[in-house]
């Protein structure tokens, strides 16, 4: 049994009468279906609560509009709450069955590859 599975097994076997404990565990992650390594995740009641996104900040800067990226950087916590990621347009999904985190930056939140001012037709 690997380390992630052992953590999750302990989380699931904890008595239901105890107050919910936040568990921090490294989990493999993808951004727009591309593997990006492991991110430290905070789980509570089998729900993803926060992520340490420092390892993928460069990737997010390439994908997000400058305004959305700046809004993301205003969160100074070590782990960014999922609500803060969703506020800038990043969709998150915790795949409990495969122990994996999926982050998706939809096209509406993405940086434009072709800025409109450069595409303007000159007359």
Secondary structure, DSSP 4 states (H G I P E B T S, - for coil): --HHHHHHHHHHHS-TTSPP--EEEEEEEEETTEEEEEEEEEEETTEEEEE--GGGHHHHHHHB-HHHHHHHHT--SSSEEHHHHHHTTEEEEEETTTTEEEEEE-GGGBPPSS-HHHHPPP-
